[in-house]
């Protein structure tokens, strides 16, 4: 964050990293929105991931999925009932090792041995279980957020899910009852860019005119 702050030539203002893996952009939006609501603003929320640095190219379960990318949004105060209507986030620490990089942190610091053992690569042990939990979690949180706004999936003009893989996106849409023509999809072109997926997919949808002012996303 401080590197971006310096590159943009900004005045002395807060800059901090928020680490939330594939939910990175949503968590950054949440932090930025809270700052705006307490009088800060405008606030820049950035999601950037370079997952290719951590791939084992011999592991088809991961190397065929992950890619690099970045997206951003500037948040500021606006009229009530417009802009961000609600944000819902949820974490389940029991899945901390569902998809992870074993070495390189405080628990297992980097060393010649960890590098030689290939422990700085993304590991995904149980793809089918991750698939099921990802779909259930995304639909459940979205349903709760919509209900808090007095809405249902039927009111949604565009669904912008995390682009984990095509099957997860398709299953989320099916479970939500949202037709695929109302779903933002770019996984086939850019891959899973982790925390940046929703930012980039939303930006592309806006640029293509798939949703405009007053639309519910």
C-alpha positions as protocol buffer text, in pm:
chain_id: "A"
residue {
  index: 1
  type: UNK
  ca { x: 0 y: 0 z: 0 }
}
residue {
  index: 2
  type: UNK
  ca { x: 279 y: 241 z: 83 }
}
residue {
  index: 3
  type: UNK
  ca { x: 447 y: 161 z: -249 }
}
residue {
  index: 4
  type: UNK
  ca { x: 127 y: 256 z: -434 }
}
residue {
  index: 5
  type: UNK
  ca { x: 96 y: 567 z: -216 }
}
residue {
  index: 6
  type: UNK
  ca { x: 444 y: 677 z: -320 }
}
residue {
  index: 7
  type: UNK
  ca { x: 393 y: 591 z: -687 }
}
residue {
  index: 8
  type: UNK
  ca { x: 78 y: 805 z: -698 }
}
residue {
  index: 9
  type: UNK
  ca { x: 258 y: 1096 z: -531 }
}
residue {
  index: 10
  type: UNK
  ca { x: -9 y: 1131 z: -265 }
}
residue {
  index: 11
  type: UNK
  ca { x: 8 y: 1365 z: 33 }
}
residue {
  index: 12
  type: UNK
  ca { x: 56 y: 1209 z: 379 }
}
residue {
  index: 13
  type: UNK
  ca { x: -262 y: 1004 z: 423 }
}
residue {
  index: 14
  type: UNK
  ca { x: -333 y: 654 z: 561 }
}
residue {
  index: 15
  type: UNK
  ca { x: -229 y: 360 z: 344 }
}
residue {
  index: 16
  type: UNK
  ca { x: -266 y: 0 z: 457 }
}
residue {
  index: 17
  type: UNK
  ca { x: -276 y: -353 z: 319 }
}
residue {
  index: 18
  type: UNK
  ca { x: -583 y: -573 z: 362 }
}
residue {
  index: 19
  type: UNK
  ca { x: -515 y: -942 z: 297 }
}
residue {
  index: 20
  type: UNK
  ca { x: -822 y: -1155 z: 224 }
}
residue {
  index: 21
  type: UNK
  ca { x: -720 y: -1381 z: -65 }
}
residue {
  index: 22
  type: UNK
  ca { x: -1001 y: -1422 z: -321 }
}
residue {
  index: 23
  type: UNK
  ca { x: -1231 y: -1193 z: -122 }
}
residue {
  index: 24
  type: UNK
  ca { x: -972 y: -916 z: -125 }
}
residue {
  index: 25
  type: UNK
  ca { x: -1166 y: -658 z: -326 }
}
residue {
  index: 26
  type: UNK
  ca { x: -1484 y: -705 z: -123 }
}
residue {
  index: 27
  type: UNK
  ca { x: -1296 y: -666 z: 206 }
}
residue {
  index: 28
  type: UNK
  ca { x: -1115 y: -360 z: 68 }
}
residue {
  index: 29
  type: UNK
  ca { x: -1450 y: -210 z: -36 }
}
residue {
  index: 30
  type: UNK
  ca { x: -1583 y: -275 z: 313 }
}
residue {
  index: 31
  type: UNK
  ca { x: -1288 y: -98 z: 476 }
}
residue {
  index: 32
  type: UNK
  ca { x: -1309 y: 191 z: 229 }
}
residue {
  index: 33
  type: UNK
  ca { x: -1686 y: 230 z: 278 }
}
residue {
  index: 34
  type: UNK
  ca { x: -1644 y: 240 z: 656 }
}
residue {
  index: 35
  type: UNK
  ca { x: -1381 y: 512 z: 617 }
}
residue {
  index: 36
  type: UNK
  ca { x: -1613 y: 717 z: 397 }
}
residue {
  index: 37
  type: UNK
  ca { x: -1898 y: 677 z: 646 }
}
residue {
  index: 38
  type: UNK
  ca { x: -1679 y: 817 z: 924 }
}
residue {
  index: 39
  type: UNK
  ca { x: -1585 y: 1128 z: 729 }
}
residue {
  index: 40
  type: UNK
  ca { x: -1287 y: 1020 z: 518 }
}
residue {
  index: 41
  type: UNK
  ca { x: -1287 y: 1037 z: 144 }
}
residue {
  index: 42
  type: UNK
  ca { x: -1235 y: 988 z: -132 }
}
residue {
  index: 43
  type: UNK
  ca { x: -1086 y: 646 z: -58 }
}
residue {
  index: 44
  type: UNK
  ca { x: -902 y: 426 z: -309 }
}
residue {
  index: 45
  type: UNK
  ca { x: -960 y: 50 z: -277 }
}
residue {
  index: 46
  type: UNK
  ca { x: -726 y: -168 z: -480 }
}
residue {
  index: 47
  type: UNK
  ca { x: -714 y: -543 z: -531 }
}
residue {
  index: 48
  type: UNK
  ca { x: -401 y: -678 z: -699 }
}
residue {
  index: 49
  type: UNK
  ca { x: -278 y: -1036 z: -715 }
}
residue {
  index: 50
  type: UNK
  ca { x: 7 y: -1207 z: -900 }
}
residue {
  index: 51
  type: UNK
  ca { x: -75 y: -1571 z: -835 }
}
residue {
  index: 52
  type: UNK
  ca { x: 149 y: -1695 z: -1118 }
}
residue {
  index: 53
  type: UNK
  ca { x: 447 y: -1643 z: -888 }
}
residue {
  index: 54
  type: UNK
  ca { x: 317 y: -1918 z: -662 }
}
residue {
  index: 55
  type: UNK
  ca { x: 214 y: -2186 z: -909 }
}
residue {
  index: 56
  type: UNK
  ca { x: 347 y: -2535 z: -949 }
}
residue {
  index: 57
  type: UNK
  ca { x: 325 y: -2574 z: -1326 }
}
residue {
  index: 58
  type: UNK
  ca { x: 309 y: -2953 z: -1290 }
}
residue {
  index: 59
  type: UNK
  ca { x: -6 y: -2934 z: -1073 }
}
residue {
  index: 60
  type: UNK
  ca { x: -303 y: -2914 z: -1311 }
}
residue {
  index: 61
  type: UNK
  ca { x: -544 y: -2860 z: -1021 }
}
residue {
  index: 62
  type: UNK
  ca { x: -401 y: -2510 z: -969 }
}
residue {
  index: 63
  type: UNK
  ca { x: -177 y: -2402 z: -1259 }
}
residue {
  index: 64
  type: UNK
  ca { x: -465 y: -2404 z: -1508 }
}
residue {
  index: 65
  type: UNK
  ca { x: -675 y: -2172 z: -1290 }
}
residue {
  index: 66
  type: UNK
  ca { x: -480 y: -1887 z: -1138 }
}
residue {
  index: 67
  type: UNK
  ca { x: -358 y: -1574 z: -1314 }
}
residue {
  index: 68
  type: UNK
  ca { x: -247 y: -1216 z: -1245 }
}
residue {
  index: 69
  type: UNK
  ca { x: -451 y: -898 z: -1243 }
}
residue {
  index: 70
  type: UNK
  ca { x: -560 y: -585 z: -1060 }
}
residue {
  index: 71
  type: UNK
  ca { x: -867 y: -367 z: -1023 }
}
residue {
  index: 72
  type: UNK
  ca { x: -958 y: -62 z: -821 }
}
residue {
  index: 73
  type: UNK
  ca { x: -1240 y: 169 z: -721 }
}
residue {
  index: 74
  type: UNK
  ca { x: -1259 y: 516 z: -571 }
}
residue {
  index: 75
  type: UNK
  ca { x: -1527 y: 555 z: -304 }
}
residue {
  index: 76
  type: UNK
  ca { x: -1679 y: 876 z: -179 }
}
residue {
  index: 77
  type: UNK
  ca { x: -2000 y: 1000 z: -14 }
}
residue {
  index: 78
  type: UNK
  ca { x: -2318 y: 995 z: -222 }
}
residue {
  index: 79
  type: UNK
  ca { x: -2698 y: 1021 z: -195 }
}
residue {
  index: 80
  type: UNK
  ca { x: -2879 y: 782 z: 38 }
}
residue {
  index: 81
  type: UNK
  ca { x: -3014 y: 481 z: -153 }
}
residue {
  index: 82
  type: UNK
  ca { x: -2747 y: 497 z: -421 }
}
residue {
  index: 83
  type: UNK
  ca { x: -2400 y: 353 z: -457 }
}
residue {
  index: 84
  type: UNK
  ca { x: -2313 y: 74 z: -217 }
}
residue {
  index: 85
  type: UNK
  ca { x: -2637 y: -38 z: -54 }
}
residue {
  index: 86
  type: UNK
  ca { x: -2486 y: -310 z: 165 }
}
residue {
  index: 87
  type: UNK
  ca { x: -2179 y: -528 z: 205 }
}
residue {
  index: 88
  type: UNK
  ca { x: -2171 y: -875 z: 354 }
}
residue {
  index: 89
  type: UNK
  ca { x: -1855 y: -1063 z: 444 }
}
residue {
  index: 90
  type: UNK
  ca { x: -1797 y: -1396 z: 613 }
}
residue {
  index: 91
  type: UNK
  ca { x: -1491 y: -1601 z: 705 }
}
residue {
  index: 92
  type: UNK
  ca { x: -1455 y: -1964 z: 808 }
}
residue {
  index: 93
  type: UNK
  ca { x: -1116 y: -2026 z: 963 }
}
residue {
  index: 94
  type: UNK
  ca { x: -1168 y: -2401 z: 945 }
}
residue {
  index: 95
  type: UNK
  ca { x: -1088 y: -2375 z: 575 }
}
residue {
  index: 96
  type: UNK
  ca { x: -761 y: -2187 z: 624 }
}
residue {
  index: 97
  type: UNK
  ca { x: -564 y: -2463 z: 453 }
}
residue {
  index: 98
  type: UNK
  ca { x: -812 y: -2541 z: 177 }
}
residue {
  index: 99
  type: UNK
  ca { x: -601 y: -2339 z: -66 }
}
residue {
  index: 100
  type: UNK
  ca { x: -274 y: -2207 z: 72 }
}
residue {
  index: 101
  type: UNK
  ca { x: 101 y: -2168 z: 35 }
}
residue {
  index: 102
  type: UNK
  ca { x: 268 y: -2382 z: 305 }
}
residue {
  index: 103
  type: UNK
  ca { x: 593 y: -2189 z: 354 }
}
residue {
  index: 104
  type: UNK
  ca { x: 709 y: -1830 z: 354 }
}
residue {
  index: 105
  type: UNK
  ca { x: 525 y: -1699 z: 659 }
}
residue {
  index: 106
  type: UNK
  ca { x: 611 y: -1677 z: 1027 }
}
residue {
  index: 107
  type: UNK
  ca { x: 509 y: -2038 z: 1096 }
}
residue {
  index: 108
  type: UNK
  ca { x: 745 y: -2178 z: 830 }
}
residue {
  index: 109
  type: UNK
  ca { x: 990 y: -1908 z: 721 }
}
residue {
  index: 110
  type: UNK
  ca { x: 1153 y: -1923 z: 381 }
}
residue {
  index: 111
  type: UNK
  ca { x: 1477 y: -2116 z: 362 }
}
residue {
  index: 112
  type: UNK
  ca { x: 1684 y: -2302 z: 106 }
}
residue {
  index: 113
  type: UNK
  ca { x: 1511 y: -2619 z: 224 }
}
residue {
  index: 114
  type: UNK
  ca { x: 1155 y: -2488 z: 181 }
}
residue {
  index: 115
  type: UNK
  ca { x: 1237 y: -2360 z: -166 }
}
residue {
  index: 116
  type: UNK
  ca { x: 1396 y: -2690 z: -267 }
}
residue {
  index: 117
  type: UNK
  ca { x: 1093 y: -2877 z: -135 }
}
residue {
  index: 118
  type: UNK
  ca { x: 857 y: -2664 z: -344 }
}
residue {
  index: 119
  type: UNK
  ca { x: 669 y: -2539 z: -39 }
}
residue {
  index: 120
  type: UNK
  ca { x: 618 y: -2191 z: -181 }
}
residue {
  index: 121
  type: UNK
  ca { x: 359 y: -2310 z: -431 }
}
residue {
  index: 122
  type: UNK
  ca { x: -20 y: -2296 z: -406 }
}
residue {
  index: 123
  type: UNK
  ca { x: -162 y: -2618 z: -266 }
}
residue {
  index: 124
  type: UNK
  ca { x: -526 y: -2726 z: -305 }
}
residue {
  index: 125
  type: UNK
  ca { x: -597 y: -3061 z: -143 }
}
residue {
  index: 126
  type: UNK
  ca { x: -971 y: -3112 z: -188 }
}
residue {
  index: 127
  type: UNK
  ca { x: -1107 y: -2938 z: -497 }
}
residue {
  index: 128
  type: UNK
  ca { x: -1457 y: -3095 z: -487 }
}
residue {
  index: 129
  type: UNK
  ca { x: -1515 y: -2990 z: -125 }
}
residue {
  index: 130
  type: UNK
  ca { x: -1389 y: -2639 z: -196 }
}
residue {
  index: 131
  type: UNK
  ca { x: -1630 y: -2624 z: -491 }
}
residue {
  index: 132
  type: UNK
  ca { x: -1929 y: -2714 z: -274 }
}
residue {
  index: 133
  type: UNK
  ca { x: -1837 y: -2478 z: 9 }
}
residue {
  index: 134
  type: UNK
  ca { x: -1758 y: -2190 z: -226 }
}
residue {
  index: 135
  type: UNK
  ca { x: -2097 y: -2214 z: -395 }
}
residue {
  index: 136
  type: UNK
  ca { x: -2290 y: -2250 z: -69 }
}
residue {
  index: 137
  type: UNK
  ca { x: -2102 y: -1964 z: 96 }
}
residue {
  index: 138
  type: UNK
  ca { x: -2135 y: -1720 z: -192 }
}
residue {
  index: 139
  type: UNK
  ca { x: -2508 y: -1783 z: -232 }
}
residue {
  index: 140
  type: UNK
  ca { x: -2577 y: -1768 z: 143 }
}
residue {
  index: 141
  type: UNK
  ca { x: -2399 y: -1436 z: 199 }
}
residue {
  index: 142
  type: UNK
  ca { x: -2554 y: -1281 z: -112 }
}
residue {
  index: 143
  type: UNK
  ca { x: -2902 y: -1395 z: -4 }
}
residue {
  index: 144
  type: UNK
  ca { x: -2850 y: -1239 z: 339 }
}
residue {
  index: 145
  type: UNK
  ca { x: -2727 y: -909 z: 194 }
}
residue {
  index: 146
  type: UNK
  ca { x: -3020 y: -891 z: -48 }
}
residue {
  index: 147
  type: UNK
  ca { x: -3270 y: -967 z: 230 }
}
residue {
  index: 148
  type: UNK
  ca { x: -3123 y: -685 z: 440 }
}
residue {
  index: 149
  type: UNK
  ca { x: -3205 y: -451 z: 151 }
}
residue {
  index: 150
  type: UNK
  ca { x: -3554 y: -593 z: 103 }
}
residue {
  index: 151
  type: UNK
  ca { x: -3448 y: -760 z: -222 }
}
residue {
  index: 152
  type: UNK
  ca { x: -3410 y: -1108 z: -373 }
}
residue {
  index: 153
  type: UNK
  ca { x: -3204 y: -1247 z: -660 }
}
residue {
  index: 154
  type: UNK
  ca { x: -3504 y: -1177 z: -884 }
}
residue {
  index: 155
  type: UNK
  ca { x: -3434 y: -803 z: -839 }
}
residue {
  index: 156
  type: UNK
  ca { x: -3070 y: -832 z: -948 }
}
residue {
  index: 157
  type: UNK
  ca { x: -2977 y: -681 z: -1284 }
}
residue {
  index: 158
  type: UNK
  ca { x: -2623 y: -819 z: -1289 }
}
residue {
  index: 159
  type: UNK
  ca { x: -2451 y: -1085 z: -1079 }
}
residue {
  index: 160
  type: UNK
  ca { x: -2072 y: -1039 z: -1050 }
}
residue {
  index: 161
  type: UNK
  ca { x: -1940 y: -1347 z: -870 }
}
residue {
  index: 162
  type: UNK
  ca { x: -1581 y: -1428 z: -784 }
}
residue {
  index: 163
  type: UNK
  ca { x: -1436 y: -1590 z: -1096 }
}
residue {
  index: 164
  type: UNK
  ca { x: -1297 y: -1899 z: -922 }
}
residue {
  index: 165
  type: UNK
  ca { x: -1372 y: -2123 z: -1219 }
}
residue {
  index: 166
  type: UNK
  ca { x: -1649 y: -2156 z: -1474 }
}
residue {
  index: 167
  type: UNK
  ca { x: -1827 y: -2441 z: -1295 }
}
residue {
  index: 168
  type: UNK
  ca { x: -1850 y: -2248 z: -967 }
}
residue {
  index: 169
  type: UNK
  ca { x: -1982 y: -1937 z: -1141 }
}
residue {
  index: 170
  type: UNK
  ca { x: -2240 y: -2141 z: -1331 }
}
residue {
  index: 171
  type: UNK
  ca { x: -2348 y: -2328 z: -1017 }
}
residue {
  index: 172
  type: UNK
  ca { x: -2382 y: -2005 z: -816 }
}
residue {
  index: 173
  type: UNK
  ca { x: -2601 y: -1858 z: -1088 }
}
residue {
  index: 174
  type: UNK
  ca { x: -2813 y: -2174 z: -1099 }
}
residue {
  index: 175
  type: UNK
  ca { x: -2856 y: -2185 z: -722 }
}
residue {
  index: 176
  type: UNK
  ca { x: -2948 y: -1817 z: -721 }
}
residue {
  index: 177
  type: UNK
  ca { x: -3192 y: -1854 z: -1008 }
}
residue {
  index: 178
  type: UNK
  ca { x: -3009 y: -1590 z: -1210 }
}
residue {
  index: 179
  type: UNK
  ca { x: -2987 y: -1656 z: -1587 }
}
residue {
  index: 180
  type: UNK
  ca { x: -2635 y: -1660 z: -1729 }
}
residue {
  index: 181
  type: UNK
  ca { x: -2710 y: -1358 z: -1947 }
}
residue {
  index: 182
  type: UNK
  ca { x: -2725 y: -1160 z: -1622 }
}
residue {
  index: 183
  type: UNK
  ca { x: -2391 y: -1293 z: -1498 }
}
residue {
  index: 184
  type: UNK
  ca { x: -2054 y: -1121 z: -1544 }
}
residue {
  index: 185
  type: UNK
  ca { x: -1811 y: -1384 z: -1670 }
}
residue {
  index: 186
  type: UNK
  ca { x: -1449 y: -1337 z: -1774 }
}
residue {
  index: 187
  type: UNK
  ca { x: -1279 y: -1646 z: -1630 }
}
residue {
  index: 188
  type: UNK
  ca { x: -1231 y: -1794 z: -1978 }
}
residue {
  index: 189
  type: UNK
  ca { x: -1023 y: -1491 z: -2083 }
}
residue {
  index: 190
  type: UNK
  ca { x: -832 y: -1380 z: -1774 }
}
residue {
  index: 191
  type: UNK
  ca { x: -838 y: -1678 z: -1536 }
}
residue {
  index: 192
  type: UNK
  ca { x: -883 y: -1660 z: -1160 }
}
residue {
  index: 193
  type: UNK
  ca { x: -704 y: -1340 z: -1059 }
}
residue {
  index: 194
  type: UNK
  ca { x: -793 y: -1398 z: -696 }
}
residue {
  index: 195
  type: UNK
  ca { x: -889 y: -1082 z: -505 }
}
residue {
  index: 196
  type: UNK
  ca { x: -911 y: -875 z: -823 }
}
residue {
  index: 197
  type: UNK
  ca { x: -1170 y: -1089 z: -1005 }
}
residue {
  index: 198
  type: UNK
  ca { x: -1481 y: -903 z: -897 }
}
residue {
  index: 199
  type: UNK
  ca { x: -1323 y: -562 z: -952 }
}
residue {
  index: 200
  type: UNK
  ca { x: -1215 y: -643 z: -1307 }
}
residue {
  index: 201
  type: UNK
  ca { x: -1538 y: -827 z: -1398 }
}
residue {
  index: 202
  type: UNK
  ca { x: -1746 y: -534 z: -1272 }
}
residue {
  index: 203
  type: UNK
  ca { x: -1533 y: -279 z: -1457 }
}
residue {
  index: 204
  type: UNK
  ca { x: -1569 y: -476 z: -1780 }
}
residue {
  index: 205
  type: UNK
  ca { x: -1947 y: -504 z: -1733 }
}
residue {
  index: 206
  type: UNK
  ca { x: -1979 y: -130 z: -1673 }
}
residue {
  index: 207
  type: UNK
  ca { x: -1763 y: -50 z: -1976 }
}
residue {
  index: 208
  type: UNK
  ca { x: -1978 y: -280 z: -2192 }
}
residue {
  index: 209
  type: UNK
  ca { x: -2297 y: -109 z: -2076 }
}
residue {
  index: 210
  type: UNK
  ca { x: -2439 y: -426 z: -1921 }
}
residue {
  index: 211
  type: UNK
  ca { x: -2564 y: -226 z: -1623 }
}
residue {
  index: 212
  type: UNK
  ca { x: -2612 y: 145 z: -1568 }
}
residue {
  index: 213
  type: UNK
  ca { x: -2724 y: 397 z: -1304 }
}
residue {
  index: 214
  type: UNK
  ca { x: -2999 y: 252 z: -1087 }
}
residue {
  index: 215
  type: UNK
  ca { x: -2907 y: -105 z: -1171 }
}
residue {
  index: 216
  type: UNK
  ca { x: -2876 y: -352 z: -887 }
}
residue {
  index: 217
  type: UNK
  ca { x: -2549 y: -547 z: -889 }
}
